[in-house]
């Protein structure tokens, strides 16, 4: 049962072995409640670690249904405000994954961009585009995951000149954030469908290449479909612990395993045994290093919080090209808001969200990519990681406006 409370609760709920959970939300933090978080082993959705919970922190958490019978009276007794956001998580999960036989999700070319797709479906889609749009798309692999899956990337753009600047886009670093891969697919769809009719898109694809990685954390994403809908990390094994996985957004070699990352292998923000320990991170870092002179922007898509973040994440400091990046962010969130009135906060990740070390965005910036952004897509907690499929289209439509805005800024402004 998901709850939002002070802090809010979300447990890592194995879909095959545990009953539904409860999602809570609450506005104010009470020290008396802090002990309940580890005691109940609740799964934090926002923020991602108890280390971020201070006075006034709004917290979202997931708890097993049977635990809610202990938790809710405790909250009431302590006079802690909370809101039940989703009273039956299992039912909400089944709405997204349980009706697959009733819908035409897989068949190509009639691919449905307004539903969530499994890893196999996404990879089939990539191969199909490689065959049917060879003038604009080239699909290739940058390496293999821990479990041996290929790490596919789409190279999108017109082969108009020998050398072109490029933009890197990745989605799905955290497995449970399904709206990320949905956006990566939407971006490609929009590029292909509007290339002939939209002068801005034509300009983008003529003057730039886009390297698009729809699912970064392929093992974790697959696991979120087959075993645990709320799995976050990779699926690597730890020789000394039974816990699997590393947070792929804490595993980069930039202030690695410092503030905002955990040294404990069972934690959701575990930084790994060493930087780039995860083959997925190592493969992408290698590709970005190899192409760093070409790649001028790095965009990573996450959920949820409705924010547009830029460096630094690991420290409170102003980046050297702050005015250019701040201007791009300001215009992007305004463009996004113009679609449906959805407001995004924007700013340095450390002060806008929280301090976290070892992130891909900071690493990209530190390695010479001047525009590095992380989007936290919809929503702000009402649905959390279970954003309904009916919200895929509006979320992706508004995000598309922001990405186009950043890309056109890149083409005409300072670097």
N, C-alpha and C positions, 0 to 999 in steps of 0.2 A: 504494500500500500504506500504510495508516494505522499510525502508531507512537505509542507514548507513551514519552517518554524525558526526559532531563534536559538540555535541554528535549525536548519531544516533537514529532513532525513531521507536518505535514499540508500538502501542496502544492495550490494552486488548480488542480485537475485538470480540464481541458476534456474532458468526457465523449466528445466526438466525435473528438478527435485524439490523446489520450494513453492509454497503457495504464493498467491499474489501479495504485493507489498503496498505500502501507503506512502504518498508523497506529501511532505509538509513544508510550510513556509512560515517564517516568523521574523519580525523586524528587529527585535532587541536581544542582545546576548546577555545571559546571566551566568556567572561563574558556577553557580550550583548545578547548572545543566551540563557543564563541560564534561564531567565524569561519565555522563550517560552515553556520550558518543562512542568511546572505546568499549564501555561495558556492554552496550547493545550491538556493537560492531556494525553500526549503520554505515551505509554507503553514501558519502557526500557527493552531491552533484555540483552544487555551488556553495562555497568555493571548493577547489579540488583537494584541499588538505585542511586538517584542523589547525595547522599552524597559521592559517590566514584568518581564523575566527577571533575577532576582538570585540570590544564593546560596540554595539551598534551594527554589527555585521548581519546582513540578511542571509540566511542559510537554507539551502534546499537539500534534503536528504531522503534516502529510500530505506524503508524498514520492512521486514517481513510482517505479514498480517498478524501472526500470533504475538510478535513483539509490540505491535501497536497497542495491544491491550495492557501492556506494562507502561509504555511510553506516555500515552495520552493522559492517564491519571497523574503521572509524575509531573508532566508539564502544567496541568491544571493546579496541582498542589503547590507548585513553585510560582504560580501566577505568571507563567510565560505564555505570551500570545503565539498562536500558530494558526495556520490555515491548511486544511486538507485540499490539495490541488487535484489529485487523482485518487479516488477511493479504491479503485480496483485496477492495479497496473497490469495484471495478467490479461484482463479483458482488452485494455488499450493496446497491448502488444499483439494480441491475436487479431485485432482489427487491421494491423499493418502487415502481418505475416500469414494469417490463417485463411485468407480468401484467395490464395494464389491460383487455385485451379479454376476459379470463376472468372478470371480476367486474363486478357491477352497481354501478358507482361513481356514475353520473350520474343515473339515472332518479329522478324525483320523483313521488310523495312518499316513495318508499322509499329515502331518502337514507342512505348508510352513514357514520356518524360515526366509525367505527373504522378508516378508511383515510385516507390523505392525498389531498387533492383539488387539482387544477390551478386556476389563477386563473379560467378560464372556468366551471368547475363551481361554484366558490364564488360567483361573481357570479350564475349561474343560480339557485342556491339562495337567494340574498338576494332576488332578484326574485320567486321562488315564494312565499317567506314573506310578502313585502309584499302579495301577492294573497290568500293563504289565511289570514293572521292579522292582518288590517288593524285589528282591535280593540286589538292590543298592539304592532304593528310598523309603522314607517314607514321606508322606505329612501330615502336621498337622497345626493347627491354634494357634497363640500366643495370640489371643484376637479378639476384634471386633472394627471396625471403628466407627466414630461418627454417620454415617448413618446406622450402624448395619451390615456392610459387614464383613465376616470373613477375618482375616489377615493370609493368608496361607504362609507357609514356607516349602520348600523341604529339607529334610535331605538326603544328597547324600554321599554314601561311602559304602565300603565293611564292613560287620560286622565281622571283622577279629579278634578283641580282645575286651575285656570288656571296656577298657578305651582308647580313642584316643583323641589327640589334634584336634582342629577344626578351620575352617576359616568361618567367617560370610561374606556374600555377599548380599547387598541390592541394588535395582534399583528402580527408580521412586519415590524418595522422592518429587521431583518437577514434577507435573502432566504432563506438556507440553513437557518434555524431553523424548520423546518416544523411542529414541535409547537406553536408559538405560534398560527398560524392554526387548527390543529386544536382548540386549547382555546377560542378565540373562538367557533367553531361549536358546540362542546359546551356552552358557557355558554348560548347562545341556545336550544339544544335542551332543556336542563334547565329553563330558565325557562318555556318554553312547555308542557312536559310536566307540570311539577309545580305550576303556578300554581293549579290548582283544589284540589290535595290537600295541599300543604305550606304551613302558616301563615306560615312565615318567608319563603318566596318570594312569597307573596301580599302580605305586608307590604312587601317590597322593591319590588315592581312597582307597588304602590299609592302608596307614599310617595315613590318616586324614579323618575327616568328614567335609563336606561343608554344612552349613546352608544357603540356598539361598532363598531370598525373592524377587520374580520377580517384584512385585508391592507393594511398601511400602505405598504410598498414594492412596489407592484404590478408595476412594470417588472422589478425585481430578482427578485421571486418567479417571474414568468413565465420569466425567463432561467434560473433555477435548475431549471426543469422541461424547458426545451428545449435548453440549451447547456452549462451548467456547474452541476452539482448543488451546488457549494460556493461559489457566488457570494454575496457579503455586501452589497455596496453598492447604490446606485441605478444607473441606466444613463445618466446625463447624459454628454455628450461634453465633453472638455477641448480647447480650441482649440490649445493649445501642446504637448499630450502625446497619445500614442496611447491612454493608459489611460482607461478609462471609470469613471464613478461617484464618489460621495461616500458616506462613512459617515453615514447619516441620523441616527445617534445621537451625532454630533459636530458637527452643523450648526446647533444651536440657539444663540440669542443669550444665552448665559450663560457668561461666561469663555471665549468662543469661541476655539478653536485654541490653547489653553494646554496645560497638562500632560495627557498621555494622548491627545492628538490629533496627527496628522501633517500637515505642510504639503506633503508629497509626493503628487501625484495618483495614483501607482501603489500607494500603501500602502492597506491595508484600513481604516485608521483616519483616512484623509484627511478633513480638516474642511471642505473646499470652498473656493471662492475668496472667499466672504464669508458671514456668517450668513444662514440661510434662503435660500441660493442654490438649494436644491433645491425645485422647485414642490410636492412632496409635504409637505415640512417647512413651507413657507410657508403652504400651504392649511390644514394642521392647526393651526398656531400662530395663524392668523387666526381660525379657528373657536373655539379655546380662549380667546383674548383677548376675543372678542365675548360669550362665555358664562361668563366667569370668575366672575361673581357667583353663578351658578347651580351651577356644577360644584364639588363639594366633595371629590372624590377623583379621582386620576389613576392608573390601573393600566396598566402596560406589560409585555408578556410576551415573554421572551427564552429562549434556551437556549445553553449548558447549564452547570450548576454546582450546582443545588439550593440556591438562596439566595433570601431575600426581603430586598430592599435598599430603603433610603429615603435621603433627602438627609442630608448633601451628598455628591455624587460628585466635585465639582471641588476640594474642600478638606477638610482635617481640622478640623471645627468642629461644635458641637452646635446643632441647629436649635432655635428658640424654643419650639415645642410638642413637644419631645422626649418628654416623659412620655406624652402621648396617643398619639403615633405608635409609640413603643416598645412600649407596652401592646398596641396593635392588632397589631403584628408578632408579638409573643410569643404572643398567643392564636391568631393565624392559623396559625403554624407548628405549634402544638400540635394544632389542629384537623386540619391536613393530615396530621400523623403518625398520628393516630388511625385512619386508613383502612388503611394497609398498613405502618406502622412506618417510613416513609421520613423521615429527618431532614433538615431544612433549616437552614442557618445563617441568621442574620438580623442586621441592623445597618446602620449608615451605609455606603453604597456604597464610599466612599473607603478605609475601614479594613477592610471585610469582603471586598471584591473588589480594587479598585485605584482610583487616582485617574484620573478622566477628565473632561475639560471639554466643554462644549457638548452635554450630554445632555438628552433630553426631560424626564426626571424632575426634574432640577434646575430646568429652565426652568419647568415647571408649578408647582413649589413657589414659585419666585421671583415668579411671576405671580399669586400669591394663592390657589392651590389647596392647602388645608392638609394633605391626606393624599395624598402622592405616593409610589408604590411601583413598583419594577421586580422582577418575578419572573424568576429564572433557573430554568427547569424541568429535569426529568430529562434526562440522568443526570449522573454526575460524571466521565464520560470513557470508559466501557467501549464505548459506542456513539457518543458524541458527537453530531454533527449527524444521524447516521443512526439515530436512535431507531426501533426496529422498530414496525410498525403494531400488533403485539400489546400494546405498552405504551401506546398512545394512551388506552385506556379507564382503566387504573389511574392514569395520570398526570393525566388530566382529572378523574377522580372525586375524587382527593385535593385537587387545586388548587381545585375547586369549593367544597370545605369551607372552604378558606382565604379565598376571595373572599367567600363568604356571611358569614363571621365578620367580615371587615373592614367589609363593608357594614352589618351590624347594629350594629357598634361605632360606625359613623358616625352611625347614626340615634339612638343613645341617649347617646353620650358627648360630651366636650368637642370644640370645633372650633378 
